[in-house]
Amino acid sequence: MDDTIPLSPLERALALAGRALATVAAALPSDRPSPAAGLPMDVDDELSVAQRSLAGGLMRVNHVGEICAQALYEGQALTARDPELRAQFLRAASEEHDHLVWTRERLEELGDRPSLLNPLWYAGALALGALAGRAGDRVSLGFMAETERQVEAHLEGHLERLPQQDLRSRAIVAQMKDDEVAHAQAAIRLGGVELPAPVRGLMRAAARVMTTSARYI
């Protein structure tokens, strides 16, 4: 979509609805190949039932995180005051889409499923992103940076918990972690402000609710 062409409110709503459906349904391919591509599939045979269940639960949480990332960026783009910043948020959403596809593919390989609550996660994150955008572009960028820092820490924890022989999941999570670091750094360079400690704490608490629920539902 060419962001230089003004869209009517109806056109924006229809475009947003289309992207939401594509995100939840994982209907679009990734731009980059999965980091797991080329790694042997037979390593999965070494996983015990418990290890496979653990990996599936963790990758489901990561998939939900990418659903939320898509929605957050869409919401921030929707309310961004600066057209260039709006385009930046949409580019970030596009880059995060790769993670969405990779985690969905890995879930299928593990014989597991996405969260049943994905539409709810998307709607909540979209509203949160829109609120962040309403607070101003620098605050919105600060929200983006803090989100990515927390996701980086979350992914580091998953790398510690994933079975060592689960090479395919570990490769995906490692690349996701590197990408989140880059997104946080970009948000700071663009003028993102440091969020107050209570806001950062609320973000961590909300993330815990999401990750705990998504692990099993």
Backbone torsions as a table, in degrees:
resi	resn	phi	psi	omega
1	MET	NA	133.6	180.0
2	ASP	-85.9	110.6	-176.9
3	ASP	-75.4	-5.7	178.1
4	THR	-81.0	-13.8	-179.9
5	ILE	-93.3	118.8	-178.8
6	PRO	-62.1	139.2	179.0
7	LEU	-113.3	146.4	175.3
8	SER	-73.0	161.2	177.1
9	PRO	-55.4	-38.6	179.2
10	LEU	-65.9	-41.8	179.3
11	GLU	-64.4	-39.9	177.6
12	ARG	-62.8	-42.9	-179.2
13	ALA	-63.9	-42.2	179.9
14	LEU	-66.8	-40.1	178.7
15	ALA	-64.6	-41.6	179.0
16	LEU	-63.9	-43.0	179.5
17	ALA	-62.6	-39.4	178.6
18	GLY	-64.6	-41.6	178.9
19	ARG	-68.5	-35.7	178.3
20	ALA	-63.3	-45.7	179.4
21	LEU	-62.8	-42.4	-179.4
22	ALA	-64.8	-36.3	-179.8
23	THR	-67.5	-51.0	-177.0
24	VAL	-65.6	-35.3	-178.6
25	ALA	-88.6	-5.4	-176.9
26	ALA	52.1	49.4	-172.4
27	ALA	-87.2	-10.3	-176.9
28	LEU	-111.0	145.3	178.8
29	PRO	-75.7	164.0	176.3
30	SER	-81.5	154.9	176.6
31	ASP	-79.5	-31.8	-179.7
32	ARG	-108.2	147.3	175.4
33	PRO	-66.3	153.3	178.7
34	SER	-63.4	140.2	174.5
35	PRO	-59.5	-18.6	179.1
36	ALA	-82.2	-11.4	-180.0
37	ALA	-60.9	132.2	-179.6
38	GLY	94.2	-18.0	176.2
39	LEU	-80.5	143.4	-175.6
40	PRO	-65.3	136.6	177.9
41	MET	-73.3	-26.7	-173.5
42	ASP	-70.5	-8.5	175.6
43	VAL	-65.4	-23.7	178.3
44	ASP	-65.5	-24.6	179.1
45	ASP	-65.8	-20.2	-179.3
46	GLU	-81.6	-10.3	-178.0
47	LEU	-79.4	133.4	174.0
48	SER	-74.4	170.4	178.0
49	VAL	-59.1	-43.3	-179.8
50	ALA	-65.1	-40.9	179.5
51	GLN	-67.2	-39.4	178.4
52	ARG	-64.7	-40.0	178.1
53	SER	-65.0	-41.5	178.1
54	LEU	-62.3	-48.5	-179.3
55	ALA	-61.7	-41.5	179.2
56	GLY	-62.7	-42.3	178.9
57	GLY	-64.2	-42.2	179.8
58	LEU	-67.4	-40.1	179.5
59	MET	-70.9	-29.2	174.3
60	ARG	-65.3	-42.3	176.4
61	VAL	-60.3	-43.2	179.6
62	ASN	-65.0	-36.9	177.6
63	HIS	-64.3	-43.0	176.6
64	VAL	-61.1	-40.9	177.9
65	GLY	-58.1	-36.6	179.2
66	GLU	-75.9	-32.6	171.6
67	ILE	-58.2	-46.6	-179.7
68	CYS	-66.0	-38.3	179.4
69	ALA	-62.0	-43.5	177.8
70	GLN	-58.4	-47.9	-176.2
71	ALA	-67.9	-40.3	178.4
72	LEU	-58.2	-48.6	-178.4
73	TYR	-66.2	-36.5	176.9
74	GLU	-63.5	-43.3	179.3
75	GLY	-65.6	-39.9	178.4
76	GLN	-67.4	-38.7	177.3
77	ALA	-64.3	-36.8	-176.9
78	LEU	-63.0	-33.7	-174.6
79	THR	-112.4	5.2	178.6
80	ALA	-65.4	139.1	-179.9
81	ARG	-81.9	-32.3	-176.6
82	ASP	-93.5	121.0	179.7
83	PRO	-57.2	-36.0	179.0
84	GLU	-67.5	-37.7	178.1
85	LEU	-69.1	-36.9	176.2
86	ARG	-59.0	-43.1	178.4
87	ALA	-64.4	-35.4	178.5
88	GLN	-63.7	-43.5	179.0
89	PHE	-63.1	-40.1	179.8
90	LEU	-68.4	-34.8	175.5
91	ARG	-65.2	-41.4	178.7
92	ALA	-62.8	-40.0	177.5
93	ALA	-61.6	-38.6	179.1
94	SER	-64.7	-41.5	179.4
95	GLU	-66.2	-39.9	178.8
96	GLU	-66.8	-22.8	179.8
97	HIS	-61.4	-31.9	175.9
98	ASP	-57.2	-45.4	179.5
99	HIS	-60.4	-39.8	-179.9
100	LEU	-59.2	-46.5	-178.6
101	VAL	-67.6	-43.6	-178.2
102	TRP	-61.0	-45.1	-178.5
103	THR	-68.8	-35.3	177.7
104	ARG	-65.0	-44.0	178.7
105	GLU	-61.2	-40.9	-178.6
106	ARG	-68.1	-36.7	175.3
107	LEU	-58.5	-43.6	-179.9
108	GLU	-64.1	-40.5	179.0
109	GLU	-63.1	-34.2	-179.3
110	LEU	-83.0	-2.0	-178.2
111	GLY	72.4	27.3	-178.5
112	ASP	-113.7	-176.5	-173.2
113	ARG	-132.2	161.0	172.3
114	PRO	-71.5	169.8	176.7
115	SER	-64.7	140.4	177.0
116	LEU	-73.0	-13.2	-176.8
117	LEU	-99.4	14.9	-175.8
118	ASN	-54.6	-42.8	177.1
119	PRO	-59.3	-37.6	178.2
120	LEU	-67.0	-44.4	178.4
121	TRP	-59.6	-42.6	-178.2
122	TYR	-62.5	-48.2	-176.9
123	ALA	-61.9	-43.8	-179.8
124	GLY	-64.6	-42.6	-179.7
125	ALA	-68.5	-35.8	177.5
126	LEU	-61.3	-45.5	179.5
127	ALA	-63.7	-40.6	179.8
128	LEU	-65.2	-41.8	177.8
129	GLY	-63.3	-39.9	178.6
130	ALA	-64.4	-39.6	177.8
131	LEU	-64.7	-40.4	178.2
132	ALA	-62.3	-41.1	178.8
133	GLY	-64.6	-36.7	178.9
134	ARG	-64.1	-25.7	-178.7
135	ALA	-75.1	-9.0	-180.0
136	GLY	118.9	152.4	-173.3
137	ASP	-63.2	-40.6	-178.6
138	ARG	-68.5	-37.2	176.5
139	VAL	-67.7	-40.6	179.3
140	SER	-61.9	-41.2	176.7
141	LEU	-66.8	-37.0	176.2
142	GLY	-64.6	-37.3	176.3
143	PHE	-63.9	-41.2	177.7
144	MET	-61.8	-46.3	-178.2
145	ALA	-63.1	-44.8	-179.3
146	GLU	-66.3	-39.6	177.1
147	THR	-58.8	-46.5	-177.6
148	GLU	-67.6	-34.3	176.8
149	ARG	-64.9	-42.0	179.2
150	GLN	-68.1	-36.8	177.1
151	VAL	-65.8	-39.2	177.8
152	GLU	-58.0	-45.5	179.5
153	ALA	-65.1	-38.7	178.6
154	HIS	-63.0	-43.1	-180.0
155	LEU	-69.1	-35.0	176.2
156	GLU	-60.9	-40.4	176.9
157	GLY	-63.7	-36.4	178.3
158	HIS	-68.3	-36.4	177.5
159	LEU	-63.6	-31.9	178.0
160	GLU	-73.5	-27.9	-174.6
161	ARG	-95.2	-27.1	-178.7
162	LEU	-63.8	141.1	176.9
163	PRO	-55.8	139.3	-178.6
164	GLN	-59.6	-33.3	-178.4
165	GLN	-80.7	-5.9	177.0
166	ASP	-83.7	72.0	-174.3
167	LEU	-64.2	-34.9	-176.0
168	ARG	-68.9	-47.1	177.8
169	SER	-63.9	-41.2	-176.6
170	ARG	-65.1	-37.7	179.1
171	ALA	-64.9	-40.5	179.5
172	ILE	-65.4	-48.4	-177.6
173	VAL	-64.4	-38.2	179.6
174	ALA	-63.1	-42.6	179.5
175	GLN	-68.3	-39.4	176.4
176	MET	-58.4	-43.9	-179.1
177	LYS	-60.4	-44.2	178.7
178	ASP	-61.6	-41.0	-179.3
179	ASP	-66.0	-39.0	-179.3
180	GLU	-66.1	-37.3	176.5
181	VAL	-59.6	-44.2	-179.5
182	ALA	-64.3	-39.4	179.8
183	HIS	-66.2	-40.9	178.6
184	ALA	-63.6	-43.0	179.9
185	GLN	-64.0	-38.7	179.3
186	ALA	-64.8	-40.6	-179.8
187	ALA	-63.3	-39.4	178.3
188	ILE	-67.0	-43.2	179.5
189	ARG	-60.3	-33.0	-178.2
190	LEU	-80.4	-2.2	174.9
191	GLY	111.8	14.6	178.9
192	GLY	-62.5	139.4	-179.2
193	VAL	-98.4	156.8	176.8
194	GLU	-73.3	128.1	-179.9
195	LEU	-78.6	150.9	177.5
196	PRO	-60.7	151.0	-177.8
197	ALA	-55.9	-41.6	178.9
198	PRO	-61.3	-35.9	178.8
199	VAL	-67.5	-42.4	178.5
200	ARG	-62.6	-38.0	178.4
201	GLY	-65.9	-40.4	177.1
202	LEU	-63.7	-38.3	178.4
203	MET	-62.9	-41.9	178.7
204	ARG	-65.2	-39.8	180.0
205	ALA	-65.0	-43.6	178.9
206	ALA	-63.3	-38.3	179.3
207	ALA	-65.1	-36.8	178.8
208	ARG	-64.7	-40.4	177.6
209	VAL	-61.6	-44.9	-179.6
210	MET	-63.9	-48.5	-175.9
211	THR	-67.3	-38.0	178.7
212	THR	-65.5	-43.6	179.9
213	SER	-68.0	-45.2	-175.2
214	ALA	-67.0	-25.7	-179.3
215	ARG	-58.6	-34.0	-172.9
216	TYR	-116.9	-21.3	-175.3
217	ILE	-110.9	NA	NA
